[in-house]
C-alpha cells in the first residue's frame, strides 16, 4: 500500500492509499484517475487514424506514465495499459471502406 502526499496551501494532505496492483487493469487506472474515462468515450466514437492515435497518446501521457502528476500512475506499465486499451477502442477504418 502506497501513501503519498499532495501539497496544498495549508500543508500536505495524504492521498488515499490506492495503489495499482502488480498487473493493473484499465479499471484500476480509472479508479485512481477518473479523467481517463472521457478519453475512452472519445476513442470509442472515433475512427482510427494516425493523428487520433498520436493525440490519444499525448493526452494519456499527461495522466499516466512518466509525466503523470500522480506518483501512483507514473510507470511505463500504467502508460502501456492505458494506450493499448484506448487504441483497441478506436474503430477500424476497414469497416468504413466497404
Secondary structure, 3 states (H helix, E strand, C coil): CCCCEEEECCEEEECCCCCCCCCCCHHHHHHHCCCHHHHHHHHHCCECCHHHHHHHHHHHHHHCCCCCCCHHHCCHHHHHHHHHHHHHHCECCHHHHC
